[in-house]
Amino acid sequence: MVLIDFGLAQISAQPEDKGEDLYVLQRAIKSSHADVDYVMPEILKAYRECDTGSDKAKIVLNRLEEIRLRSRKRDMIG
């Protein structure tokens, strides 16, 4: 699988921005390929494995979870 991030002409190393990118990717995969539940966990596993010697992936993945929770709350409230 090859992923292309167009980034809307913006480059950012901020955990919030990276978490948002992962969240958008997750939503895109889920909406277009609902039958492949195994894909996103594999992407996140590879994301963790690529982070050697730092906690950057852990920070980004924690931020991803915060973004998911915010989105769920927004969906419930409207």
PECORJO-V192799 format. One record per pair of residues at least 24 apart in sequence whose ideal C-beta (glycine too) atoms are under 8 Angstrom apart, sorted by the first residue. I is the first residue (numbers start at 1). J is the second residue. Records with the same first field share a line. If there is no record, write none. Layout:
# PECORJO-V192799
I = J / J
This chain:
# PECORJO-V192799
1 = 39
3 = 43
15 = 56 / 59 / 60 / 62 / 63
16 = 63 / 67
18 = 60 / 63
19 = 60 / 61 / 63 / 64 / 66 / 67
20 = 67
22 = 47 / 60 / 61 / 64
23 = 64 / 67 / 68 / 71
